[in-house]
Amino acid sequence: SERLASGRFDFLGAALSVGWSVSAVYGFIHAANNGWGDSTTVGVFVVAVVLLASFIIWEARGAAEPMMPMRIFEDRNRAGAYTVMLVVGAAMFGMFYFITFFVQLVRDYGPLKTGVSFLPVALTIGVTSQVVAKTLPKVGPKVHMLIGTSLLTISLFWLSTVNVNSGYLAKLLPGMLILAVAMGNLFVPLMLTAVSKVPHTDSGLASALLNVGQQLGGAIGLSVMATVFGTAARGYFNSHGGGLFAQINQLPASLQPSVRDALVHSGKNGLQPEQIQAFLAHVPQQDRQAAVNFFSGPYKDFSHHLLAHASGQGFLTGAILALVAVIIAAVMINVKKTEVPSDPMEVAAAAA
């Protein structure tokens, strides 16, 4: 606010930062719907790369008072913490989206039941974070980062094996609890590493960049996983759709063209319940029961299998991202135990 009032705010840096991040996220979203070879997809990614390069050059050499001075990345541990958080955010946020998606559209949970199903995750994160804070001065941040990223990888590989019959207690909850322990092992150590040995003038920026990495990683990761989901869904439809269309051929002749047209234009997520209800409302009375039987039987079964398969591929993509985070933590992080404060939670809370 002081820089803004004095006219020293880095407007060009802010504009370039917003420009490249928005372009990158839009590119991933566009790729999910239109493919990687689409000219718009390629063009948007080119713009994102140019804007990112311009932002880095401007912040390093052009800005009198840069909003993100490059000196903040000179410390190897701090740069490693930002990179780990970026990749972890990409894997983690996509996981929450796909679990919500899976339990609502494959397991047919309502919104309230879906929300309750996530309560054990919040409780486990809170308990794990307290335990980690007490052990940090003894073992150091790197150990917990390796534990956290490894558990995150295991959790997402476990969830990538979901199928249409996967239940909450047997499949989803164990994966979610492992992931919650992973998150509890990551957040405090990453925060401490990001603000360790940083000059007082840069402490706010150091902690803010960690949050930026988490949010930006989440947006990019979700876009990438959605792209994989869309590709997997289209592949499953092309491979298994013949059986569904054989079921359509058994419907009354007057109903077949409209049902086929609805399915062809349904998109990668298939027809949603409200779309099916709207479709049924316009079906002639003599054909309505046949349409109801089709959508509640063969179509529902097919869509559940398709969504379960595509969700599994999304989780697998997240697991690969988490594995990258393991490697980064192992290679880049080397914070000594003597550099960890005696009360990590207090320092992390102050930095946040």
N, C-alpha and C positions, 0 to 999 in steps of 0.2 A: 504493500500500500504506500510506503514511503517513496519507493522508486516511481510508482505511478504518479504520485502527487508532484514529484520534483521533475518529471519529464525524463527520467533515466530508465524507464521500463523498456525492456528489450522486445518491442512490438514485432519486429521482423522475425526474431527467433521464435516467439510464441506462434506467429502465423505459420512458419515453416514446420514447427513441431506438430501443430494441429493438422496441417495439410498432409504430411507424410503418413501420420498414423491413421487418419480417416481414409486416405487412398488405399493403404495396405489392407485395412479391414474390409473396405468395400470390394477390393479385388478378390479377397477370399470368398466373400459372400456371393459375388457374381460368378466366380468359378464353380461354386456349389450348384448353381442353377443352370449355368450355360456352358460349363466345361473349361478346361485350361487352354484349349486352342482358340477360344473365342477372341476376336480382335479387341473387343472392349476390355476383356480380362487382362490381356497382354498390355494394352495401352495404359490401364490404370496402374498396373504394377510398375511399369516404366516410370510413370509420373511419381509414384511413391519412392522409388529408388533415387530419382533425381532430387526430390525434395529432402530426403534424408541426408544425402550427400551435401546438399546446400546448407542444411541446418548445422551439420557437424563443422563444415568449413567456416561458416559464419560465427558460430560459437567459439571456435578455436582461434580465429584470426581477425574477424571483422568487428564483432561487437565490443563496444567500449566497456560495458558492464554486462557480460553475458548472463542469461538466466540459468544456464547450465555450464559453468566453467569446466573445461576439460581436466583441470587438475584433480577434480573429484574422483577421476578414474585412474589416477596414477598408482594408487595403492592396489596391489594385486588381490588382496583378500576382499577389499570393498567391491572391486569390479567383479570378482567371482560371486559375491553375495547377490549383486544385482542380476547377474546372468542366471544364477540358480533360481532366484525368485521369478524371473521372466519365464523360464521353462516350466517351473513348478506351477505357476499361475496358469500357463497354457494347458497343462495336463489336468489340473485340479478343477478349474471352472467348467471345463467340458464334461468332466465326470458328473458333477452335480446336475448339469443340464440333462445328460443322457439317462441318469437314474430317474430323474423326475419324469422324463419322457417315457421311459420303460414302464414304470409302475402305473402310469395313468393310461397309456395306450395299449400296453400288452397285458398287464395284470388288472386293468380296469379299476384302479383305485380312484376314488374321488379326491378333490382338493384337500379336504380336511385329513383324510387318512394318509395322503401323501406327506403332508406337513408333519404329522405325528411320527411317521416312519423315519424322519430325519432327526428326531430328538436325541437318540443315543449318540449321534455324531457330535452334537454340541457338548453333551456331558463328557464324552471321552476326551475331546480336545481340551476342555477346561482342566480335567484331572491330570492329563498327560503334561500339559504346560507347566503345572505346579511342580510335578516331579522333575521335569527337565531343568527347571530353574534351580533346583537344589543340587543337581548333579553337574551342572555346567562348570562351576569353578574347579571341579575335580577331574573332569575328562576333556573339557574344552569344546568349542562349538563344532569342530570338524566331525567328531564322532557322532554327534547328534544329527548333523546334516547328512552324513552317510547313512545313518539308520533311517532318517526320515525319507530321503529320496529312494532308498532301497525298498522300504515298506510301501511307498507310493507306487513303485513299479510293480511290486507283487500284487497289490490291491487291484490295479488296473488290468494286469494280466489275468487275474482271477475273474474279474467282471467281464473280460472279453469272451469268456466261455458261456455266457448266458444263452439260453434258448427259450422257446415259447413256454416251456414248463418250469422255468426257474422260479422258485418261490422266494419270498422275502427272508424267512428265517434261515433257509438252507443255503442260499446263494448270495442274495443282496446284502443282508445285514453283516455277515462276516467280512465281505469286501469293504463295506462302509466303515466298519470299526477299525480295520487295519489302516484304512486311509486316514481316519481320525487320529490314530496314534502317530501316523506319519506327519500330519499337520502340526500336532503338538510338539514334535521333535524339531520342527523347522522354523516356526515363526520367531521365537525368542532368539535362538542362535543367529538367524539371518539378520535380525535387527541389531543385535550387539556387534556383529561383524561389520555391518554397514556404517555404524557410528564410531567404531573403535579407532582411536588415534586421529580422528578428524578434527581440524581446527574449529574453534568455537564459532567462527563466522560462517562456517559451512555445515554446521550440525543440522540445521533445519533442512537444508538442501539434501544432505546425505540420507536422512530418514524419509524425506518426501520422494526421492528417487526410487526407494525400495517399494513404496506404495504404487508409484507410477509403473514400475516394472510388473508388479502383480496385476494391476488392472489392464495394462496393455497386453501382457502375456495372456490373460484370460480372454480378451477380445480376439486376439489372433488365434489362440488355441481352439476356441470354440468355432471360429470360422473354418479352420483347417479340418477339425473333426466333423463339422457339418458337411464339408465338401466330401470327405470320405464316406459319411453316412449316405449322402445323396447318390454317390457313385455306386455304393453297395446296394442301395435300394433299387436303382435302375437295373443293375446287373441281375438281382434276384428276380425282378419282374420279368426281364427278358428270358431268363432261364426257366422260370416256373409258371409264368403267366398262362401258358397253354392250357393247363388243367383248369384254371379259373374260367377261361373263355369257353372251355368245353361245358362247364356248368351253365354258362349263359345260354348256350345253344339249346338247353333243355327248358328254358323259360318260354312263355307264350311268345309267338312270333312278333306280336305288336309291341312287346316290351323289350325285346333284344336290342334294337338299335339305340335306344335311349340309355340303356344300362352300359353298353359298350362305350358310348360317347362319354358318359360320366366317368368311367374308369380311366379312359385314355387321358382325360384332362384333370385327373385328380391330383397330380403332382407326386413327389417322392414320399410324402407322408400319408398318401392315400386319402380316401374320403373320411372326413371327420363326422362324429355323430350328428351334429347339427346340419351338415350337408346332406347326410342320408335322410334325415327327417324332412328336410326341404324337398328333396327329390321325391320321397314317398307321397308328400302332400299333393304332387301334381300327377301322380300315377292314376289312371282310370280305376274305378272301384273294382271292376272285374279282375284286374291284374294286380291289385295291391297286395293281396295275401302272398302271391307268388314272389313278389319283390321283397316283402318282409322276410320270407323264408330264406331267400338268397342272401340278403345282407346280414341276417343274424346267424347264418350257417356257413356256407362255403366262403363268402367274402370275408367275414370276420375271422375265420380260421386262417385264410391266406394272408390277410393284412397283419395278423399277429405274428406269423412266421416271418414275413418280410421285415417288420419293424424290429423283431428280436435279432435277426441276422444283421441288419444294418447297424443296430445299437452295439452289437458285439464288435463290429469293425471299428466303430467310433472309439470304444474303450481300448481296443488294441492300439489305435493311433496314440491315445493318451499314454499307454504303457511305454511306447517307444520314446515319446517325449520325456517321460519320467526317467527312463534309462539314460538319456542324454544328460539329465540333471545329476545323476549319480556320477557320471564321468567328470562333469565340470567340478562338482564338489571335491572329488578325489584329487583332481589335478591342480585346481586353483586355490583352494582354501588351505591356509596354514597358520591359523591363529593360535598363539601359544596360550596355555592355561593361565599363565601369569598376567595375561592381558585381559582376562575376564573379571569384571567387578564382582565384589562379594554379594551384591544383591542384584542379580540380573533383571528380575521382574521390574524393579523400581527404575532402573536405567532404561529398559525397553519402553515402559509406560511414559517416561519423560520424553523420550525421543519421538514416540508416536504422537 
